[in-house]
Amino acid sequence: MIWGIDFGFKIMGIPLWHWFVALLVATAVYFALVLAKHFARERLAAWTARTPTRWDDFFYNTFVINTRTFFLIALGIWLGSLTLSLHTSVHHWLAVLFTAALWVQVAFWGNYAIAFWILTPREGRDGRTVTAYQAIALVIRILLLVVIGLLLLENFGVDIRGLLAGLGVAGVAVALAVQNILGDLFASFSIMLDKPFVVGDFIGFDDGNSGTVERIGIKTTRIRALSGEQLVFSNSDLLKSRIHNYGNMSERRVSFQINVAYETPLEQLQELPGLLHDIVTRQEQVRFDRAHFARYGDYGLTYEIVYYVLNADYYLYMDVQQAINLEIFHRLRERQIRLVGQPQAWATSLQGLHLETTGAQGTLSNSSA
């Protein structure tokens, strides 16, 4: 008898002083872990902020900041119970509860790890890339929760083999029923990861459709055509198409031709390549490539001119081409060199206007690639 307490008294066949020792062990373990966590937060926070690597930040924030109090309590109780000669079933259920707390803690650690490695903003990530990573993180988090949930059920004695078999059969049935939706879903992830195009790119297709990408969704991608209407494409069908992405152009190659009359003097024909070179190089943001007397055409002598606009902007290209066309007309008129065309020139002009309004990059007589 000490201080009025009979330590010979037994609970569940175990002397009271054994319970007192177990309580001391559990309390000591808990407070030791709390003090260690507090010490680590005080000492390691400034150190991890100074180091250039991310690994120390990851371990500090995962195992120090995101270790929860309930796990420390469960660990202390479990270690304290090891000092007692409890019935096997009691030890079993204490181990089950501690294991459940451990799996829940693992879920917190895993959730933070996903946020740290996938969602943490980094240099070079734009808004579209962040959106793609958020979708990936969501899928990984769902998988993590499913796995942790199954492990918790198994920990409490639930036979998950039948559950997994049932989920497998149900999953196959659901997959067959929504295979088109799943195909579009995986196509969406493929677009977000591989990025054949991104929001804001001007893209075209072999079927003649073209426009600016407005939104990349889970099932469909929406494109705004030049004529104003919105085109909606299934993601899976979109990836099966041959896509022309003009948004990734760093420069624009332009090739066009002019036809001069057969009666043009030889001296002027020889001067024309140099004259065309001078006209093109006078323009800003342009790199001249070549100008040649290319062929004898049916209606005149054909000169081919190639240059590069050092910007992908279509309006800049058209301004440059217009300035070149006007200067060519002016210079040739000064030298009395006559330009000739085909009898179908009016029809060609109409076709060039149609191609321009549908987003084509050139006409029959004036094309860029």
Residue pairs with C-beta under 8 A, 6 or more apart in sequence:
1 7
5 16
6 16
7 15
7 16
7 17
7 20
8 15
8 16
9 15
9 16
10 16
11 19
12 86
12 87
12 90
14 84
14 85
14 86
18 83
18 84
18 85
19 84
21 83
22 80
22 81
22 83
22 84
23 80
24 80
25 76
25 79
25 80
25 83
26 76
26 77
26 79
26 80
26 81
27 76
27 80
28 76
29 75
29 76
29 79
29 80
30 72
30 73
30 75
30 76
33 72
33 75
33 76
34 69
34 72
37 64
37 67
37 72
40 60
40 64
41 64
41 65
44 56
44 60
44 64
45 60
47 56
48 56
48 57
48 60
51 57
54 116
57 116
58 113
58 116
58 117
61 112
61 116
62 109
62 112
62 113
62 116
63 109
66 108
66 109
66 112
67 105
67 108
67 109
68 104
68 105
68 108
70 101
70 104
70 105
71 101
71 102
71 104
71 105
74 97
74 98
74 101
74 102
75 98
75 101
77 94
77 98
78 94
78 95
78 97
78 98
81 90
81 91
81 94
86 94
96 155
96 156
96 157
99 155
100 152
100 155
100 156
103 148
103 151
103 152
103 155
104 148
104 152
106 148
107 144
107 145
107 148
110 144
110 148
111 141
111 144
114 137
114 140
114 141
114 144
115 137
118 133
118 136
118 137
118 140
119 130
119 133
119 134
119 137
121 130
125 133
128 195
128 198
128 199
128 216
131 192
132 189
132 192
132 193
132 195
135 188
135 189
135 192
136 189
136 192
136 193
139 189
150 160
150 163
150 164
153 160
153 163
154 160
175 182
180 236
181 219
183 235
183 236
184 218
184 219
184 220
184 234
184 235
184 236
185 218
185 219
185 235
187 234
187 235
187 236
187 238
187 239
188 216
188 217
188 218
188 219
188 235
190 239
191 197
191 216
191 221
191 235
191 238
191 239
192 216
196 239
196 243
196 245
197 203
197 213
197 243
197 245
197 247
198 213
198 216
198 247
199 213
199 214
199 215
199 216
200 212
200 213
200 247
201 212
201 213
201 245
201 246
201 247
201 248
202 210
202 211
202 212
202 213
202 245
202 246
202 247
202 314
202 359
203 210
203 211
203 212
203 213
203 223
203 243
203 244
203 245
203 246
203 247
204 210
204 243
204 244
204 246
204 359
204 360
205 241
205 242
205 243
205 244
206 241
206 242
207 241
208 358
209 223
209 225
209 231
210 225
210 226
210 244
210 358
210 359
210 360
211 223
211 224
211 225
211 226
211 231
211 359
212 223
212 224
213 221
213 222
213 223
213 247
214 222
214 223
214 224
214 230
215 221
215 222
216 235
217 235
218 235
219 234
219 235
220 232
220 233
220 234
220 235
221 232
221 233
221 235
221 238
222 230
222 231
222 232
222 233
223 230
223 231
223 232
223 233
224 230
224 231
225 231
225 359
226 357
226 358
226 359
227 357
227 358
233 241
246 312
246 314
246 361
247 312
249 312
250 312
251 287
251 308
251 309
251 310
251 311
251 312
252 308
252 309
252 311
252 312
252 314
252 317
252 361
252 368
253 289
253 306
253 307
253 308
253 368
253 369
254 306
254 307
254 308
254 309
254 317
254 320
254 321
254 362
254 366
254 367
254 368
255 304
255 305
255 306
255 362
255 367
255 368
255 369
256 304
256 305
256 321
256 362
256 365
256 366
256 367
257 294
257 302
257 303
257 304
257 305
257 365
257 366
258 302
258 303
258 305
258 328
258 339
259 297
259 299
259 300
259 301
259 302
259 303
259 339
259 340
259 341
260 269
260 272
260 300
260 301
260 303
260 332
260 337
260 338
260 339
260 340
261 300
261 301
261 337
261 338
261 339
261 340
262 300
262 301
263 338
264 301
264 337
264 338
268 335
268 337
269 293
269 301
272 291
272 293
272 303
272 337
273 291
273 292
273 293
273 303
275 331
276 291
276 303
276 305
276 328
277 288
277 291
279 324
279 327
279 328
279 331
280 286
280 288
280 291
280 305
280 307
280 324
281 288
282 327
283 320
283 323
283 324
285 309
285 310
285 311
285 316
285 320
286 307
286 308
286 309
286 310
286 320
287 307
287 308
287 310
288 307
289 306
289 307
289 308
290 304
290 305
290 306
291 303
291 304
291 305
291 306
292 303
292 304
293 301
293 302
293 303
294 302
294 303
294 304
295 302
296 302
298 342
299 340
299 341
299 342
299 343
300 339
300 340
300 341
309 316
309 317
309 320
309 368
311 317
314 361
317 368
321 366
325 366
329 339
332 338
332 339
342 348
348 363
348 364
348 365
351 363
351 364
352 363
352 364
352 365
352 366
355 362
355 363
356 363
361 367
361 368
361 369
362 368
362 369
